[in-house]
Amino acid sequence: MIGSIIGYVHAPPGQDAAAAELIAAPETSIVSLTVTEAGYADPPPDQASVGASTFDRLAAALAVRRDRGGGPLTILSCDNLPGNGDAARRATLGAAARAGADVAEWVQQTCTFPNSMVDRITPVTAQSDRDWLRATAGVDDRWPVVAEPFRQWVMEDDFAAGRPPWGDVGAVFTDRIRDWERYKLRFLNAGHSCIAYLCALAEVTFVHEAMAIPATRTFLEELLRREAVPTVVEIPGHPRERYVASVLERFANPGMHDQIARLCVDGTAKFATFLIPTVAGQLERDGPTERAATALAGWARYLGVVDPSSQAFDASADQARRHGAAALADPVAFLEFDAVFPPALKASSRFREQFSQAYRRIAEHGPIAAMEHEPGREPVGGAP
């Protein structure tokens, strides 16, 4: 029950005067946004003058605020997108420029766009969630949102006209938002992706079930501690090891019923953002990358052997599957997937060998045995 929402204005295109009035009101100091990644893209050239996009309408309201002598305003993106404040700034200034150079100048001088990070695991709602809510609370909700107890909201402390005392209820204000983003991306997000495809191949359904398998938990813990942690700058008062421990604990929560299939969505975009920077950093320092190579090999194997109709959605699915098919004959052919693997990774003979060995290990002995494998030791036994 979202008690913080005390009113709303429905503002479809052409009927947004009331929303513009709220944005222009002098007592408004923060406009928050949740529009998802695609919402920041510029409109197509043939629609740029229509003014129906979120940011064109925001710019129109900001023009009204400027004309009335309104004060500074914070545009706060709450999207689960690295650099979301930077994205909001680019989109707002682009729309303001379309509204007029004077509007863009006013926005540039008067508005701030803090970056923010939100962290809370939220599985896909299942029928069992609806049934549980009805049975235990007497609430018939067709789409309840299930979430873990953990929650974190970190914001860049760059507010143009003050802010509510959100810190009193646990929000974090920081000048190190990039470091916080790396904590989440390289530990939590990468952790999810690194077990996703290996566990899908092992026919594991839920994340907590995966974490109950000793090989999976050890594999993930070693990957995060040995490979990811050294590539991340530690935030004072928030040790990297403690964050990793919290990730392992959260993944093991049996009350979540978080689906492995959910973690497999959009592997192309996720691995490129979440894991590849860790691999690149370790290759530069001649550090360990064996477990990251195993995770990526698991993805390649998944793309090559799982029926496409059963695979999770990927915006680049066709391209990913072509490379997954090529890996069946030659594992390192998968590394030619330019959308994921930068030249330095493809050129590394050490990483190519690790990837090839990991792929063959998965194919010959199975994903669980591949996760059990210790660098320098060949696995024994057959596939599970």
JOSUL-V308844 format. One record per backbone hydrogen bond with DSSP energy under -0.5 kcal/mol. CO is the residue of the C=O (numbers start at 0). NH is the residue of the N-H. Records with the same first field share a line. If there is no record, write none. Layout:
CO->NH + NH
This chain:
0->2
1->4
3->5
8->10
11->14
15->19
16->20
17->21
18->22
19->23
20->24
24->27
26->28
28->73
29->31
30->75
32->77
35->38
36->39
37->40
43->46 + 47
44->47
46->49 + 50
52->56
53->57
54->58
55->59
56->60
57->61
58->62
59->63
60->64
61->65
62->66
63->67
64->69
65->68
72->74 + 111
73->30 + 75
74->76
75->32
78->80
80->83
82->86
83->87
84->88
85->89
86->90
87->91
88->92
89->93
90->94
91->95
92->96
93->97
94->98
95->99 + 103
99->103
100->104
101->105
102->106
103->107
104->108
105->109
106->110
109->72
111->74
113->76
114->155
116->153
118->151
120->147
125->128 + 129
126->130
127->131
128->132
129->133
130->134
131->135
132->136 + 137 + 138
133->137
137->139
138->140
140->143
143->145
151->118
152->171
153->116
154->173
155->157
158->161
161->160
163->165
164->167
165->168 + 170
166->169
171->154
173->156
175->179
176->180
177->181
178->182
179->183
180->184
181->185
182->186 + 187
183->187 + 188
184->189
186->190
187->191
188->192
189->193
190->194
191->194 + 195
192->196
194->198
195->199
196->200
197->201
198->203
199->202
204->259 + 260
205->209
206->210
207->211
209->212
211->213
212->215 + 216
213->217
214->218
215->219
216->220
217->221
218->222
219->223
220->224
221->225 + 226
222->226 + 227
223->228
227->230
228->231
233->235
234->237
237->234
238->242
239->243
240->244
241->245
242->246
243->247
244->248
245->249
246->250
247->251
249->252
252->255
257->206
258->261 + 262
259->263
261->264
263->266
265->269
266->270
267->271
268->272
269->273
270->274 + 275
274->277 + 278
275->279
276->280
277->281
278->282
279->283
280->284
281->286
282->285
288->292
289->293
290->294
291->295
292->296
293->297
294->298
295->299
296->300
297->301
298->302
299->303
300->304
301->305
306->309 + 310
307->310
312->265
313->316
315->319
316->320
317->321
318->322
319->323
320->324
321->325
322->326
323->327
324->327 + 328
325->328 + 329
329->332
330->333
331->334
332->335
333->336
335->337
336->339 + 340
339->341
341->344 + 345
342->346
343->347
344->347
346->348
347->351
348->352
349->353
350->354
351->355
352->356
353->357
354->358
355->359
356->360
357->361
358->362
359->363
360->364 + 365
361->365
365->369
366->370
367->371
368->372
373->376
